[in-house]
C-alpha cells in the first residue's frame, strides 16, 4: 500500500473493540483475501460500528465520473462506502474483486460506493487514464475526482494517508467503519449488511 509518509511495512494498529483498523498490510485478515465466499455470512461476527459523526466534506472535488450524483449529501438514505484510490496502486487493485462482489450483492438494497480518485503521479491525474482504468477493471460505481488531494488529506488526518482506504457511512451519513489497505473482506461485508439492516 502506498502512503504519503514512510511507514514500516507490516505495522498494524487495531483499535480493539470498536472495529477500526489502521494497517499497512493485511496480516489481520489474510485468510479472507480475494473472496467473500470463504466464510458463510452467518458465521461472521459483525464488527463494532461506533458512530463517529457526520462524514467530512468532499473538498475541491473537480468533477464526477459515471454518476449524476455530485455530493455525498445526495446519497443520504443509502449505506455508502467511500474508498480512496489511485489507478496505479496495486493494493487498491487487489481490493477490486471484493468491491465488485459487494456492489453486485447490495446495490439494489440501498448500497453505493463512491471512489474518490486521488492521484499520486501525474499520469494518474489524466481523466482519460482514469476512464480507461475504470472500464478495464470493472469500476462501475461513481468516481469523485480529487486531483489536488484536498479531500484525500482532509479525511485522513495525521502523518500518513493511504490508498486504498475505505469508510462506511450509514443512512444518515455518519462514519461507522474505517479500514486501511487490503483484506478484512468478511468484516467489511458484515458491516455493510448490519448498516443496511439498521432502520434508524
PyMOL commands that set and color helices and strands:
alter all, ss='L'
color gray80, all
select helices_A, chain A and resi 27-32+41-43+72-75+90-109+122-125+127-137+150-155+185-197
alter helices_A, ss='H'
color red, helices_A
select strands_A, chain A and resi 2-3+12-15+20-23+64-65+79-85+111-117+142-145+162-163+165-169+175-180
alter strands_A, ss='S'
color yellow, strands_A
deselect
rebuild
show_as cartoon
